[in-house]
Amino acid sequence: MTIPLSPLIQLVDDDQAVRDSLALLIATVGLRVQTWADPAAFLAGFDRQAIGAIVLDVRMPGLGGLSVLDTLIAQGADQPVIMLTGHGTVEMCRRAFKAGAAEFLEKPVDDERLIEALQQAVRQHVRSRQRQRADQAARERYAQLSGREREVLGLIVEGLTNKEIGCALDLSPRTVETHRASVFAKLEADSLAQLIRRYADLVEGDHPA
């Protein structure tokens, strides 16, 4: 049996002493840590598929933390980012949050605050990935429907009876029932309420019926 890996924290800081101390701290709560001294190397090589979070120093030679954050967002990386700085300003904090940072902490970092922020970020990322998988599953189920089945689905959700659907689409009640059963089967819905929930997921994901 394959044992799932624990979440992976990417730690990017040019100060080796900081990397070593924070990596040791993070490991004490069961999280894996990968450390990076060079932000450019991090952007080129970190595992974008891993569940976890990123801890990113603001002030680094060459490519600064805010620029790295902007690049991560532009590239669609979805791991929450926690920014660290030894010389924080209100403007810097504002910029970080506006750019998409999950948290902004000042050095020396309080151990409990960092661990709490990381655990919250990991939970957030797990929920985000679960939602992505659910959305993908909904898209795949919807793609199985024929054009007629999609029409029937839309009318079912509107509350029409089989007879009313038949009149609206010029179909016999038997044909409507066949399409209805197929819609329920393909969307893996066991009840009308579940079917409506499936339909709502599709609409929220911009997949109109």
Secondary structure, 3 states (H helix, E strand, C coil): CCCCCCCEEEEECCCHHHHHHHHHHHHCCCCEEEEECCHHHHHHHCCCCCCEEEEEECCCCCCCHHHHHHHHHHHCCCCCEEEEECCCCHHHHHHHHHHCCCEEEECCCCHHHHHHHHHHHHHHHHHHHHHHHHHHHHHHHHHCCCHHHHHHHHHHHCCCCHHHHHHHHCCCHHHHHHHHHHHHHHCCCCCHHHHHHHHHHHHHCCCCC
